[in-house]
Amino acid sequence: MASPKALRRVLADLTEDLARDELEDIMRELLSRKLSKIIDSTNALDEEGLAWLFALAEFHASKSAAPRIAEHVLRPEETTKLVARLKTEAANQRAAKAAAKAEREAAKAQNDG
């Protein structure tokens, strides 16, 4: 399998002469083929599964995309609690990593000093 760098180079070569609108049309067509499969998969989810799907999408989305996901008509109410839970867990993990790093640095400073 080709490396990601090689694939990016090939894509850049292929799309170099395409106008932005043409490229967007091609991408939309490719995504629309997969979108129907994604929609069918979400229809098979129960309420909790759908809530988790939206929570993960919203949690990992950019700052501009997250509010749009939060306003989606299919988004269950329970999703808000799940997103808050994910954010809390992520903050706790960052705090634990920072504390461990500070502890290592203090131990190193003590050993060096």
HUSULJO-V703114 format. One record per pair of residues at least 12 apart in sequence whose ideal C-beta (glycine too) atoms are under 8 Angstrom apart, sorted by sequence separation. I is the first residue (numbers start at 1). GAP is how many residues later the second one is. D is the distance in whole Angstrom. If there is no record, write none. Layout:
i;gap;d
I;GAP;D
I;GAP;D
//
This chain:
i;gap;d
57;12;5
58;12;6
70;13;8
54;15;6
54;18;7
54;20;8
54;21;5
58;21;7
54;22;7
50;24;7
51;24;8
55;24;5
59;24;6
51;25;4
54;25;4
58;25;5
50;26;6
51;27;4
55;27;4
59;27;4
51;28;5
54;28;8
55;28;5
59;28;7
47;29;6
48;30;7
52;30;6
55;30;8
56;30;7
47;31;7
51;31;6
55;31;6
59;31;8
42;32;8
//
